[in-house]
């Protein structure tokens, strides 16, 4: 009888460990997928910049410094890096783009140009997609980190080498 109880306890522990491992793997996969979506939307967004710069240069007399700042921010964003570095690069890019777009508002011929309007809309759509993907990523990371930090998940996570992930905190540009 005692042997059956011990076997049952061991079986329950094994089932619990398997369940926790599966949940860890799923939460990690969700976070990785959401990060991939962020990267994909950022790439889509920065691929629009060369066309936008050409249209603005052709229709305005803006200083070259405004374009250079945006191009440098774009290059920084393309380099990637850690989550923190990506978020900082995203903030720099947003600031540079906002500055450039604000400077173009006084050019009537540009603000009525169909290609310019299309690119601005595409940039806005991409930014919205980035924000949705960022929210999904941070939600997945929150669940993943919570599981890793609570007993018994933390024990299993430590044994398997899982570590907490960083949140993607990008400040909104007003």
C-alpha positions in Angstrom: 0.0 0.0 0.0 2.8 2.4 0.9 4.5 1.6 -2.4 1.4 2.6 -4.3 1.2 5.9 -2.4 4.9 6.7 -3.2 4.4 5.8 -6.8 1.4 8.0 -7.0 3.2 10.9 -5.4 6.2 10.5 -7.8 3.8 10.3 -10.8 2.1 13.5 -9.7 5.4 15.3 -9.3 6.5 14.2 -12.8 3.2 15.3 -14.3 3.5 18.7 -12.5 7.1 19.2 -13.7 6.1 18.3 -17.3 3.2 20.7 -17.1 5.4 23.6 -15.8 8.0 22.9 -18.4 5.4 23.0 -21.1 4.0 26.3 -19.8 7.5 27.8 -19.6 8.2 26.7 -23.2 4.9 28.1 -24.4 5.3 31.5 -22.6 8.9 31.8 -24.0 7.7 30.9 -27.5 4.9 33.6 -27.2 7.4 36.2 -26.1 9.9 35.3 -28.9 7.1 35.4 -31.5 5.9 38.8 -30.3 9.4 40.1 -30.4 9.7 38.8 -34.0 6.5 40.7 -34.8 8.0 43.9 -33.4 11.1 43.4 -35.4 9.1 42.7 -38.6 7.0 45.9 -38.1 10.0 48.0 -37.3 11.7 46.8 -40.5 8.5 47.6 -42.5 8.5 51.0 -41.0 12.2 51.8 -41.6 12.0 50.6 -45.2 9.5 53.4 -45.9 12.0 56.1 -44.8 14.2 56.4 -48.0 11.1 57.1 -50.1 9.8 59.6 -47.5 13.1 61.4 -47.4 13.3 61.7 -51.2 9.8 63.1 -51.4 10.5 65.6 -48.7 13.8 66.6 -50.2 12.2 67.1 -53.6 9.4 69.4 -52.2 11.1 71.3 -49.3 14.1 73.3 -48.4 14.7 71.7 -45.0 18.1 71.6 -43.5 20.2 68.5 -44.1 20.6 68.0 -40.4 17.0 66.9 -40.0 17.5 64.2 -42.6 20.8 63.1 -41.2 19.3 62.7 -37.7 16.5 60.5 -39.1 19.0 58.4 -41.2 21.3 57.9 -38.2 18.3 56.9 -36.1 17.2 54.5 -38.8 20.7 52.9 -38.9 20.7 52.6 -35.1 17.3 50.9 -35.2 18.4 48.5 -37.9 21.4 47.4 -35.8 19.2 45.9 -33.2 20.8 44.7 -30.0 19.3 44.0 -26.6 15.7 44.8 -25.8 16.8 48.0 -24.0 19.0 49.1 -27.0 16.1 48.4 -29.4 13.7 50.5 -27.3 16.2 53.4 -27.1 16.8 53.2 -30.8 13.0 53.2 -31.4 12.7 56.3 -29.2 15.4 58.1 -31.1 13.9 57.1 -34.4 10.4 58.3 -33.3 11.8 61.6 -32.2 13.7 62.2 -35.4 10.7 61.2 -37.5 8.3 63.4 -35.6 10.7 66.4 -35.8 11.0 65.9 -39.6 7.3 65.5 -40.2 6.5 68.5 -38.0 8.9 70.6 -40.1 7.1 69.6 -43.3 3.7 70.8 -42.1 4.2 74.3 -43.5 4.8 73.0 -47.1 1.4 73.0 -48.7 2.5 71.2 -51.9 4.0 68.4 -49.8 1.1 68.0 -47.5 -1.2 67.5 -50.5 1.2 65.1 -52.4 -0.5 61.7 -52.7 2.8 59.8 -52.3 3.6 61.7 -49.1 0.2 61.2 -47.7 0.4 57.4 -48.5 3.8 57.1 -46.8 2.6 59.0 -43.7 -0.4 56.7 -43.5 1.8 53.6 -43.9 4.2 54.9 -41.2 1.3 55.4 -38.9 -0.1 52.0 -39.6 3.3 50.4 -39.0 3.6 52.3 -35.7 0.2 51.1 -34.6 1.2 47.5 -35.4 4.5 48.0 -33.5 2.5 49.2 -30.4 0.2 46.2 -30.6 3.1 43.8 -31.0 4.9 45.5 -28.1 1.9 45.1 -25.9 1.7 41.4 -26.8 5.4 41.0 -26.1 5.3 42.7 -22.7 2.2 40.7 -21.8 4.0 37.4 -22.7 7.1 38.5 -20.9 5.0 39.4 -17.8 3.5 35.9 -17.7 6.8 34.2 -18.4 8.7 36.2 -15.8 5.9 35.6 -13.2 6.1 31.8 -13.7 9.9 31.9 -13.4 9.8 33.9 -10.2 7.1 31.8 -8.4 7.5 28.4 -6.7 7.7 25.8 -8.1 8.3 27.4 -11.6 11.5 29.1 -10.3 13.0 25.8 -9.3 12.4 24.2 -12.6 13.4 27.3 -14.5 16.7 27.5 -12.7 17.4 23.8 -13.4 16.6 24.3 -17.1 18.5 27.6 -17.4 15.5 29.9 -18.1 16.1 33.5 -17.1 13.8 36.5 -16.9 13.3 38.5 -20.1 13.3 42.3 -20.3 10.3 44.3 -21.2 10.2 46.4 -24.4 9.6 49.9 -23.0 9.5 52.5 -25.6 8.4 56.0 -24.7 5.6 57.4 -26.8 6.5 60.5 -28.7 3.9 63.3 -28.4 
